[in-house]
Amino acid sequence: MKNSFVCAVDVGTSSARAGILDERGRLLGRAEKPILMHRPKADHAEHDSEDIWSAVCGAVRLAREKAGVAAEDIVGISFDATCSLVVRDRQGDQLSISTAGQQRWDTIVWLDHRAIREADECTASGHRVLDYIGGVMSPEMVTPKLMWLKRHLPETWSEAGYLFDLTDFLTWRASGSLARSQCTLAAKWTYLAHEKEGWQRDFFAGIGIGDLFDHGNLPERASPVGANIGNLTPEAARALGLTTHCLVGAGVIDAYAGALGVLGGFAGDIDNIGRHLALIAGTSSCVMAMSADPQPFAGVWGPYYEAALPGCWLSEGGQSATGALLDHVIRWHGAGGEPNAAMHARIADRIGELRSIEGEDLASRLHVLPDFHGSRSPLADPHAVGVISGLTLDSSFDSLCKLYWRTAIAIALGVRHILDALNENGYVIDTLHVTGGHTKNPLLMELYADATGCSVVEPLADEAVLLGAGMIAATAAGLYPNLTAACIAMQQGSRKRASNPTARGRFDRDYRVFLEMHRQRQALDAII
């Protein structure tokens, strides 16, 4: 098809981004619009889905303008987004999920931990759906949020007529289709995509939300990633600045788009894809490994069937706060301030100076457990807390730099912890493919290689998440016969960084301390 382009939309925690790509995966224009977040209580975080849709539309129009591409030449669009829960009434209008009661706040953000008690109850059920989420339900998944809504906001639950993962809400607004992505349902709604009956209704009945299907408008079967679920509606086409000839693809959760963007090139080599790990790292971090066969084990979410690539099972681990933790350290320390790009760069520069003065064992008695927002993997403990050992009375800027450095090391050791769990359970991972905001932090990129002992691969494409969404859009538009072909054809190449073998000894020592701190935290919790 001549003059065929696709639009990729990525909705993160704080912004909506759009990109226009050609059929070879080259990004021609990109734009970003902020989105609002409401924090009425500790552990409560809320979005306004109309605000998100408005930001998406603005970003798409601006991206197409920057790309210089005619609206009629955009043949496909796909969306990825955080795994946030959108609630609408039976007429499709907004319903409040907020304890503050304002109607506009109709979306529970992925990082909201209000439903931690309900997550514990799901885990205690012992139902076999837990075998496909690592044995422990996270408050970041949808099911406990649904339980919380029914208990604490019964009027909202009673009036609810549509329940969406944010990605599926966006495809609904774009196409009018009630199709749900196999990615969103398998990864966050306990839908068993590999089974004939994906929904386990006895599980929902057992945890008190057996009436879920009376309120959700949920389909019996999920739609494969990249499936064509319809054309843009006239209303959506006008809002997005596109045409009704544009086809909408069943999307994915944002981190899964990143996994496609960095691992899609291995789609034709499923037998060896298990050597490669996608690390999608920004506010939080997700790690994703794929394999031809299911490899379930405790502490890692999944395996999910065809949640990203066709014919692949995907296991997901992660850290609930990484970039957010470094921001927190800056705000928290007396010598810190606003954690903007300039402050991060200033700290990184000073750390380089301190390392040259004091050596590579800089602040070697300072140790951090980075679980300030719970432990996602491999311990799967949403109640876990952060720990810092080795503080002194020093409150200078240099002490902030040392704490930042040791926190960055802890984040990298957390990835090593997940890697060890994966490799002890059937994977043979030796290469990390990193995308997201952390690629702009030279300290983290160095540490990911040296603390794990893996080769680190960074995509040449600036926007691997948008690339992954673009692959899905191209598949839905029929530019390629299937998602595998689109991933192989649109891959953009990469650059590799080897680990430093001379650093192995000190990081092995740090890792032993890291594991011992986990054990000691558990011992203290047992006393309490």
CORHUKA-V988900 format. One record per run of one state. SS is the DSSP state (2 for helix, 1 for strand, 0 for the rest). FROM is the first residue (numbers start at 1). LEN is the number of residues. If there is no record, write none. Layout:
# CORHUKA-V988900
ss=SS from=FROM len=LEN
ss=SS from=FROM len=LEN
This chain:
# CORHUKA-V988900
ss=0 from=1 len=4
ss=1 from=5 len=7
ss=0 from=12 len=3
ss=1 from=15 len=8
ss=0 from=23 len=4
ss=1 from=27 len=8
ss=0 from=35 len=3
ss=1 from=38 len=1
ss=0 from=39 len=7
ss=1 from=46 len=2
ss=0 from=48 len=1
ss=2 from=49 len=19
ss=0 from=68 len=3
ss=2 from=71 len=3
ss=1 from=74 len=8
ss=0 from=82 len=3
ss=1 from=85 len=5
ss=0 from=90 len=4
ss=1 from=94 len=1
ss=0 from=95 len=12
ss=1 from=107 len=2
ss=0 from=109 len=7
ss=2 from=116 len=10
ss=0 from=126 len=2
ss=2 from=128 len=5
ss=1 from=133 len=1
ss=0 from=134 len=8
ss=2 from=142 len=11
ss=0 from=153 len=1
ss=2 from=154 len=6
ss=1 from=160 len=6
ss=2 from=166 len=10
ss=0 from=176 len=5
ss=1 from=181 len=1
ss=2 from=182 len=7
ss=0 from=189 len=12
ss=2 from=201 len=6
ss=0 from=207 len=5
ss=2 from=212 len=4
ss=0 from=216 len=7
ss=1 from=223 len=1
ss=0 from=224 len=4
ss=1 from=228 len=4
ss=0 from=232 len=2
ss=2 from=234 len=7
ss=0 from=241 len=6
ss=1 from=247 len=7
ss=2 from=254 len=13
ss=0 from=267 len=3
ss=2 from=270 len=6
ss=1 from=276 len=6
ss=0 from=282 len=3
ss=1 from=285 len=7
ss=0 from=292 len=9
ss=1 from=301 len=5
ss=0 from=306 len=7
ss=1 from=313 len=7
ss=0 from=320 len=3
ss=2 from=323 len=10
ss=0 from=333 len=8
ss=2 from=341 len=18
ss=0 from=359 len=8
ss=1 from=367 len=3
ss=0 from=370 len=5
ss=1 from=375 len=1
ss=0 from=376 len=5
ss=1 from=381 len=1
ss=0 from=382 len=5
ss=1 from=387 len=3
ss=0 from=390 len=7
ss=2 from=397 len=27
ss=0 from=424 len=7
ss=1 from=431 len=5
ss=0 from=436 len=1
ss=2 from=437 len=4
ss=0 from=441 len=1
ss=2 from=442 len=11
ss=0 from=453 len=2
ss=1 from=455 len=5
ss=0 from=460 len=4
ss=2 from=464 len=13
ss=0 from=477 len=6
ss=2 from=483 len=8
ss=0 from=491 len=3
ss=1 from=494 len=4
ss=0 from=498 len=3
ss=2 from=501 len=27
ss=0 from=528 len=1
